[in-house]
């Protein structure tokens, strides 16, 4: 068995993250290879892929987002990541309990009196039309059902409740 020294481990980590040399990969394959990209701000994955891919075209990533081949969603540590859609569907159940608990840890008071099963049903009905929505838009729409609750808390919880 080969034991890597610090430099070799550093180089292997950078290579795995496509940070040693720009790769000749399609954007979707790169996102899947990386296991997601930090995407708290919408432009972050564009910059992340531009720095990793030799022939990165931002319009390709925009199209992948519009066509839902990649998604920005809460996942690891409840931060927003860009993931291949198939990975998001496969990995999300492993994160559900943590996501719910983290949202409740922040918004328990604002969600007082909101039945989470009812919120799940309302959020599922809202999202059934397939229209993309921002979290504030989700929260405002759900606020019609729970007018005394903070829309941000409703939106955050809806995203945590729906895989």
N, C-alpha and C positions, 0 to 999 in steps of 0.2 A: 504494500500500500504506500502511495506517495503522500507525504505530509507537505503541505504548502507552507512556505514561509510567509511573513506578513506581506511582502511585495507581491508575491504570486497570488495570494488570496485577494489582495486589492485589485489586481489586474483581472482575475477571474470574475470578481463581482462587477467591475465596470463592464467587462465584455458581456456578461449575462444581461445587464441593463442596457445594452446597445450604446454604451457611452465611450468606448475606445475608438471605434471607427463608425462612420455612418453606414448603415445597412442598406442593402438592396431588397427591401421588403415592402409589400403593400401595407398601407396604414392599418387595415383591419388585422392583418397577421401580426404586425408589431404590437398592437394593443393586446391581442391575445397572448403573445409571447411574454409580454411584460407583466401580465396578470393585473392589468389596470394601471392607470396613470392618475396622479393627483389632479383634481379638477374642481377645486373649491371655486375658482374663478373660471368663467367659460373659456378664456384664452389660454389657460395653462396647458391643456393637452395639445393645443396647436404648437406652442413653443416647445413642449416636450418632444413631440414627434419631429418637428423641424430640426431639432438638435441631434436626432438619432437616425433620420432617414435621408439617404442621399438624394432622392427625387421626390421629396414631400411636396404635395400640392394641397393647400388648405381647403380648396373646394371639394376635394375628395373626402376629407374628414367631415365637412359640413353636410355632404350628401349622405355619408354613413350615419350621421346623427338624425337627419331628417327622415331617412328610410328605416331608422331604428335598428340598424345593424350594430351600432354601439350606443350605449346609454350613459348618461351622467346620473349617478344615484348615490345615496348614502350607503356605505358599506363598512369597510374596516375603520374602527374607532369612530364611527358615525361621521366621518368626513366624506366629502363628495369625491368620487372616483369615476373615471371614464373606463368602461369595461366593454368587451365584446358582449352583445346581448345574450348569447348562449351561456357565457360565463356568469353573467348577472343572474340569470334564471337558476343555474346550477348551484351557485354559491350562496344565494340569498337566504335559503332556509337555515344555513349554518350561522347566520348573523341575526336572525329575527329576534330572538330573546334579548340579546345584548342591545339591539337598536331600540326596542320597546322600553327597556329599563333605563337607558340613557335619556330618552325623551321624557319619561316620567320623572326622572331625577331632576330635570330642569323645569318641567312644566306641570308638575303634579297639581299645584294650586290652581293654575289656569284651566286645567281639565277636570276640576272637581265637578261632579254631577254629570259628566259625559260618560255614557256607557260605551266602552270600547268596542263591543260587538255592534252596537248601533252605528258608531263612527266608521267601523270597517265596512258595514253595508252601504252607508251613504257615500263613502269614498269610492267603493267599488262601482256603485251606480254612476257617480260623477265621471269616473275614468272610463266607463264602458263605451263612450263614443269615440275613443281612440284619438281625441285631440290632444296635442301636447299642451301642457300647462306648467307654469312655474309654481313653486311652492306657495308664494303669496297668493296666486290665483286660486289654488286649491283651497287654501285657508279661508279666503274671502267667500268662496262658493259654499263651503261647509258652514261658515258662520251664519248662513241663512237658517240652518237647522238648530244652531246653538248660538244665539245672538249675544249671550252673556259671556261667552268664552272668547279668549284672544285668538284672532284668526291665525296668527303665526303658530301658536301651540296646536291648533287644529290641523294645520298644514303639515307641520313636523310629525305629528302623531300619525296622520294618514299615510305619509310616506313610510313611516316605520311599520305600520300595520299591514300594508299591501306589499306582498312579494313582487 
